[in-house]
């Protein structure tokens, strides 16, 4: 795939999604992409990453709208993804993909076996923290969906 470099205000972004620039407008898009995190937006600094998904496996724990957003991104990259949740929203139930495995049950520590990326997206803060702690112990890249 051809790569395009978009440059604005000394910020360089590799843009295989050049259509975004055309749809939103190059200056408006670049302003959005290069905004610094402000205190009112986020309490922590973040770093957007590119993650090569070929041959990788993801785990999403949670079955609500936040999990649905994560699943859409993961499945669009064709990453093998397992979702574990006790309750699953209708949007997730309607997803069909050969890359998606859905298990309607409670999270188990064993779910983190052979996983390269984990998302904790439940409405149970204690469970989310446990998932992140276990993933970090196993050196798995992980993300906690919280109020930040």
C-alpha positions as CSV (number, residue, x, y, z in Angstrom):
1,X,0.0,0.0,0.0
2,X,1.3,3.4,-0.9
3,X,2.0,5.7,2.1
4,X,1.4,9.4,2.0
5,X,3.1,11.8,4.4
6,X,1.0,14.8,5.5
7,X,2.9,17.7,7.0
8,X,1.4,20.6,8.9
9,X,3.0,22.9,11.5
10,X,6.2,20.7,11.6
11,X,4.0,17.6,12.4
12,X,4.3,14.7,10.0
13,X,1.7,12.0,9.8
14,X,1.8,8.9,7.7
15,X,-1.6,9.0,6.1
16,X,-2.8,5.9,4.3
17,X,-6.2,7.3,5.0
18,X,-5.8,10.3,2.7
19,X,-9.6,10.4,2.1
20,X,-9.9,11.8,5.6
21,X,-7.9,14.8,4.6
22,X,-10.1,15.3,1.6
23,X,-13.4,14.7,3.5
24,X,-12.6,16.9,6.5
25,X,-10.2,19.4,5.0
26,X,-6.4,19.2,5.5
27,X,-6.1,22.1,7.9
28,X,-9.1,21.2,10.1
29,X,-7.9,17.5,10.2
30,X,-4.4,18.5,11.1
31,X,-5.5,20.8,13.8
32,X,-7.5,17.9,15.3
33,X,-4.6,15.4,15.0
34,X,-2.0,17.7,16.4
35,X,-3.9,19.2,19.3
36,X,-2.0,18.9,22.6
37,X,-3.8,17.2,25.4
38,X,-5.2,19.9,27.6
39,X,-6.0,19.5,31.3
40,X,-9.7,19.7,30.6
41,X,-9.5,16.9,27.9
42,X,-7.3,14.3,29.6
43,X,-5.6,13.8,32.9
44,X,-2.9,11.7,31.3
45,X,-0.8,12.1,28.2
46,X,-1.4,9.5,25.5
47,X,0.5,8.2,22.5
48,X,-1.3,7.0,19.4
49,X,0.3,3.8,18.1
50,X,0.3,1.8,14.9
51,X,0.0,-1.8,15.8
52,X,0.8,-4.5,13.2
53,X,-2.1,-7.0,13.5
54,X,-1.1,-9.8,11.2
55,X,-0.9,-13.0,13.3
56,X,-1.9,-11.2,16.5
57,X,-4.8,-11.9,18.8
58,X,-6.9,-9.4,20.8
59,X,-9.2,-9.8,23.8
60,X,-12.1,-7.4,24.5
61,X,-13.8,-7.8,27.9
62,X,-17.1,-6.1,28.0
63,X,-20.2,-6.1,25.9
64,X,-21.5,-2.5,25.8
65,X,-21.1,0.4,23.4
66,X,-17.5,1.0,24.3
67,X,-16.6,-2.6,23.5
68,X,-18.5,-2.2,20.2
69,X,-16.3,0.7,19.2
70,X,-13.1,-1.3,20.0
71,X,-14.4,-4.3,18.1
72,X,-15.2,-2.3,15.0
73,X,-11.6,-1.0,14.9
74,X,-10.1,-4.4,15.6
75,X,-12.2,-6.2,13.0
76,X,-11.5,-3.6,10.4
77,X,-7.8,-4.5,10.8
78,X,-8.7,-8.2,10.4
79,X,-7.2,-9.0,13.8
80,X,-8.4,-12.2,15.4
81,X,-10.5,-11.0,18.3
82,X,-12.3,-12.7,21.2
83,X,-15.0,-10.9,23.1
84,X,-15.9,-12.1,26.6
85,X,-18.9,-10.5,28.4
86,X,-21.8,-11.5,30.6
87,X,-24.1,-9.2,28.7
88,X,-23.8,-8.2,25.0
89,X,-25.4,-5.2,23.4
90,X,-27.5,-5.6,20.2
91,X,-24.8,-3.9,18.0
92,X,-22.2,-6.5,19.0
93,X,-24.7,-9.3,18.6
94,X,-25.3,-8.2,15.0
95,X,-21.6,-8.2,14.1
96,X,-20.5,-11.0,11.8
97,X,-16.8,-11.6,11.1
98,X,-14.6,-14.6,10.6
99,X,-12.2,-12.8,12.9
100,X,-14.6,-12.5,15.8
101,X,-15.3,-15.1,18.6
102,X,-17.9,-14.1,21.2
103,X,-18.2,-15.9,24.5
104,X,-21.1,-14.9,26.7
105,X,-19.7,-15.5,30.2
106,X,-17.6,-14.0,33.0
107,X,-14.0,-13.1,32.4
108,X,-11.4,-15.7,33.5
109,X,-7.7,-15.1,34.0
110,X,-7.1,-17.8,31.4
111,X,-8.7,-15.5,28.7
112,X,-5.4,-13.7,28.6
113,X,-3.5,-16.7,27.4
114,X,-2.0,-16.3,23.9
115,X,-3.3,-12.7,23.6
116,X,-1.2,-9.8,22.2
117,X,-3.6,-6.9,23.0
118,X,-6.3,-6.6,25.7
119,X,-9.1,-4.1,26.3
120,X,-10.9,-3.8,29.6
121,X,-14.2,-2.2,28.6
122,X,-16.7,-3.3,31.4
123,X,-18.8,-1.1,33.6
124,X,-17.1,-2.7,36.6
125,X,-14.1,-0.6,37.6
126,X,-12.6,-3.3,39.9
127,X,-12.8,-5.9,37.1
128,X,-11.2,-3.5,34.6
129,X,-8.3,-2.9,37.0
130,X,-7.8,-6.6,37.5
131,X,-7.7,-7.3,33.8
132,X,-5.2,-4.5,33.3
133,X,-3.0,-5.7,36.2
134,X,-3.0,-9.3,34.9
135,X,-2.3,-8.2,31.3
136,X,0.7,-6.1,32.5
137,X,2.0,-9.0,34.5
138,X,2.0,-11.1,31.4
139,X,3.6,-8.2,29.3
140,X,0.4,-7.8,27.2
141,X,-0.3,-4.5,25.6
142,X,-3.5,-3.3,27.3
143,X,-6.0,-0.5,27.4
144,X,-8.4,0.5,30.2
145,X,-11.6,2.2,29.0
146,X,-12.3,4.6,31.9
147,X,-13.3,8.2,32.4
148,X,-10.0,9.6,31.1
